[in-house]
Amino acid sequence: MAKKAASGGGIRIVPLGDKVVLKRQSASETTAGGIVLPDSAQDKPQKGEVVAVGDGHVRQDGTRVPLTVKEGDRVIFSSYAGDEIKIGDAEYLLMRESDILATY
């Protein structure tokens, strides 16, 4: 199975094992009533798109199990999941597949 890699500014991110790289969905800049929110008041969304996946989990017997999510999947993840990383001008989240709650 080929590894998928996210790239930003000429640098490739290749997640290892059960890790996934996500691009977070943009935050809502206005409320439902039309009030414009400053950056400090905007909640970071818990939704994103998978841009790269690792090669899978390793079982105790040494066999590798591929990840359930794939590149392009839209997902919902835990609020404090993952590590934010910045590559060039792009921001990504690097997290374990187990921190992903659902696809949509």
Secondary structure, 3 states (H helix, E strand, C coil): CCCCCEEECCEEECCCCCEEEEEECCCCCECCCCCECCHHHCCCCCEEEEEEECCCEECCCCCEECCCCCCCCEEEECCCCCEEEEECCEEEEEEEHHHEEEEC
